[in-house]
Amino acid sequence: MKFAQVIVDVSAYPVDRPFDYLIPEDWEELIDLGCRVKVPFGPRNVLGFVTGISSQSDVPVEKLKAVAEILDLESVLTEEMLHLAKWLKHRTICYEIDALQVMLPSALRAKYEKYAVLLNDAAQLPEQIKPYFETTAKVNLAQFEKADLFKPLKRAIKDRLIIIENEVKQKGHVKQIRKVQIHSREQLEKVQQEMGKRAPKQFALIEWMMQHAEEVFLPDDICEAVQITNSVLNTVIHKGAATYIQEEVYRDPFTKDVVQTDFLQLTDEQEQALAKITASMDDKRQETFLLHGITGSGKTEVYLQAIQRTIADGKEAIVLVPEISLTPQMTERFKSRFGDEVAVMHSGLSVGEKYDEWRKVQQGKVKVVVGARSAVFAPFKNLGLFILDEEHESTYKQEDSPRYHARDVAIWRGEYYNCPVILGSATPALESFARAKKGVYTLLTLENRAKNQALPVVHIVDMREQLQSGNRSMFSDPLMEALRDRLDKKEQTVLFLNRRGYSSFVLCRDCGTTVQCPNCDISLTYHRYQEKLKCHYCGHDEYIPEICPECQSENIRYFGTGTQKVEEEIYKLFPEARVLRMDVDTTKQKGAHEKMLDAFGRGEADILLGTQMIAKGLDFPNITLVGVLSADTSLHLPDYRATEKTFQLMTQVSGRAGRHEKLGEVYIQTYTPEHYAIQLSKEQLYTPFYEREMHTRHMAGYPPYYYIALVQVSHEDVMLAAEYAGRVAEYLRSNLSFNVSVIGPTTASIARLQNRYRYQCLIKYKVEPNLISVLLQLIKLYRSEWIKKGIVLTVDLDPTMI
């Protein structure tokens, strides 16, 4: 008698543990660790994950219920993933079911049908299931379930004679293309005799088909080969010469043809870095490397050659990039080296594409995954290398439960497989650089650009002086001259503005009222193309008021600068300029990032205007000018990382210019030119910036000198939110040691979001052994009592925003 330990798909505190279920005797060989089952739970059957199988149970057998249904004959989660889920549960204080679900593509949470697909000769199959594959290589699993034939099917799967494939029943079905199956020669001769020679094109088509009897072609290929139209082909098919068939194809999110490229000659610095990484591979030891190289120093080439070595050792590699917009360019570089060995994973793919890419990885058909944050869970079984490019980016942190950081997950998996992890950046996170200085990570430095090009010349423009001289435009005089020069020379420019929309806010000049979102404490942003005001947090939109809602004045004006407004201004100043605007509004459609970047790469635009998504990773030879329209946008945010983020952003965006033969120039417009983040980004001086910022952090008691955790309480009633936040602070102060400081409760930086008022408490500590147990007790109290009052409590042990 065997028992399955099952984590059920119910996010609730009392059920956040494995439950024992009886495995029916017939299914003992079928159920494996990591497969999904349906089990009776209360009045209904629910989905569950098998996390353990044993021959004993603490619960009397007569009280146990049996597993109701098997959903997977092949495990969807490896044993490693089950261990990782347990680690995630404790590390991020989340439900174990959430940790298990985050590792799977959304297709496995949608409706789907399962098929057994024949891989080899049907003659080798167990006798009971042979008849099902006499006329087809693909059989619906329901047929075996009806006939109770799962056992022989499981044997065939283990012997690699059959694989199980899922067809996602989502908006689109399995992708199929129509092809023409030509009939036998005898059949064709029969059609030809009936036809006679009065239709020369049909006759020529039959002649051609006779040379290709019983073969399969695309309709367009046949029309091109015989120089006929579709109607001629349809007529001949109708007469019985061939039939249309549907054939399944993998959805390939990477549609571009890529030219194979060779490995480049490494510089001495690159050689030394690669030698240390390969030494770690040879010793089969986990080591975390911080590859700190200035923009254009050739970090990607080090990644590529390290991956080459990993593949040569018969192992697999995962490469993470921070933004979807970077993925097409990065994917192209990896595809050009490793061809079909590469799978792509990011949120810009359709459900079906994500599932197909995941399946390629699970079935071992690829060796490299390139993707955004969630690709860190790619189900490889023999990992040899992890790479996080631009490791300082905040997008590597998941903001919903489970609140994991991709860096931590990569290092955990690196330890599991004893393989190196490379964190690459021109401007590493202060925490990472501090760890490298301490020897927790191994620091690898690239101080020179790979092709020995000079760094771009950076000019800091004081916008206060521009204002005094009467220039009220968003473009300073020096930047306008540089833009004119580039347009004359037919060179390209990148203009960076950290804000989308048309104007930041709409304000009444008489009474000073700004138009606010009714659900959130944030001003609405004006979007010109729809003539609407939008909230970028909850999605609320409304038409622009003609009069002030407070004082009924008609003196309503737009303030601030958004990307749409800048685009309009460029056309006024330079009517002949071709502008590509790249922000969240213009890249909503699938594949829009890639199309825009391709068009820019082909020289179809002179100016690329965009938000944060264009600040990093772009590599085009003809970009010689970069303009930062307002460096102050990110500098004055109420966030202890604001200075660090500004320095990183300025350094990254400056690095887009002059990466090839042509020299680059950068203009940074600011109202605070004397600030050290802006001055030091001019020469890309990371170490002096690190030392200065670390001193500031030490004085203020922020990471990396202290750890911080954030507890947030929200409710639709402001008084209740404040009351329970007070209870949280009281509970923490009375249960944590004196070395811990609890700050708050205070209102969150956005005090109201989606009609819920938000209060928070900040915990600052160096060492606090009781922290997790105290927080777990607090969560237990919340889930057992407070939740009934409509309170929502969240805990983030490593917040990126406070």
Helices and strands as residue ranges (DSSP letters): E 2-8, G 13-15, E 19-23, G 25-27, E 36-41, E 44-54, G 61-63, E 69-70, H 79-92, H 96-101, G 106-109, E 112-118, G 122-124, G 127-133, E 138-140, H 141-146, H 150-158, E 162-168, E 176-182, H 185-195, H 200-211, E 216-217, H 219-226, H 230-238, E 242-248, H 268-282, E 288-293, H 299-312, E 316-320, G 324-326, H 327-338, G 339-341, E 342-345, H 351-362, E 368-371, G 373-377, E 383-389, G 394-396, H 406-417, E 421-425, H 430-438, E 442-446, E 457-462, H 463-468, H 477-489, E 492-496, E 505-508, E 525-527, G 528-530, E 532-534, E 541-543, E 556-559, H 563-573, E 579-582, H 592-601, E 607-610, G 612-614, E 623-628, H 632-635, H 642-654, E 665-670, H 676-682, H 686-700, E 707-715, H 718-735, E 741-753, E 756-765, H 771-784, G 786-789, E 792-796
